[in-house]
Amino acid sequence: MDRLETRELSYFIAVAEELHFGRAAARLGIAQPPLSRAIRQLERRIGVPLLERTSRFVRLTAAGEVLLDEARRALDAVSAAGLRARRAGQPDRRLVLVSKPDGDAGLLPEILRAYGAEPDALPVDVLLCGIGEQAGVLRQGRADVGLLHRPYDDLSGFDTADLLVQDQVAVLPAGHRLAGRSALTLADLRDEPRPRWPGPPGEADDPWSDPDSPLVRDSAQLMQLVALGRVVVVLPASVRSRTRPGLVCVPVLDAPPSTVVLAWPERSRSRAVAAFVRAATDAAASRHDHQTGWPAHLA
């Protein structure tokens, strides 16, 4: 099969998202007949149907669903390549780190100090984004490295280093019926309202989130909703250090651990990125050594 063209992928994405050739053609600014021909040619080149078409509907086949996901990533990668190249050619080069607010579990000051001592270090810009937006910003080429969280963020297409593993706690209003407990299980929270998170559904979504609950986009909004009794939320244990008055944190014994992950584009050859990865892993190891009491050379 010949190499696919970005134009073909753009056409297919428009049809796959609109599920209507007329709307997709209008969105692309072309006539419908050439769009239909382009999709048929794409199907012939790949060798399998991508769409089911009837007089009443258009829907994706299993192959089409796979191509839609991969095509989005491919076009993001092409755009990111140009953006990274343009940024690398600027006379005042900088390294951009993306993170959500408070997404570093307190590690970032130590990482930046360690990075500043690296011979290949660049000035660092910290780009703060909304909940769940870090991976997209990194894929788009707007950042060089990112602080993400397993199992919640999509790490595909990145090289990664695990920095810190945390247990999780339930954040509750102080007057909540469960606030006085020494520990909870997920079953204890089954009937509690849980927030909805931005982004497409995925395996890491909260299985008990209420579709009628507020959509949460930043940590300040989330804590306000908890304080008002609108939701309860399960978060990494580092949230204790920034919990506002009137809220309490109770350990959730069977919640899966949350891992702070440093991510960067696969196969990156940037010396500045490599230096940042070294600094981040060293800072995380030093934090672990300090917390456990083991000498650094024995850890």
RABEL-V859462 format. One record per helix or strand. SS is the DSSP state (helix for helix, strand for strand). FROM is the first residue (numbers start at 1). LEN is the number of residues. If there is no record, write none. Layout:
BEGIN
((SS | FROM | LEN) (SS | FROM | LEN))
END
This chain:
BEGIN
((helix | 6 | 13) (helix | 21 | 8) (helix | 32 | 15) (strand | 51 | 3) (strand | 58 | 3) (helix | 62 | 27) (strand | 94 | 7) (helix | 108 | 9) (strand | 123 | 7) (helix | 134 | 6) (strand | 145 | 6) (strand | 158 | 9) (strand | 168 | 6) (strand | 183 | 2) (helix | 186 | 4) (strand | 194 | 1) (strand | 196 | 2) (strand | 215 | 2) (helix | 219 | 9) (strand | 232 | 5) (helix | 237 | 6) (strand | 247 | 6) (strand | 258 | 8) (helix | 271 | 22) (helix | 296 | 3))
END
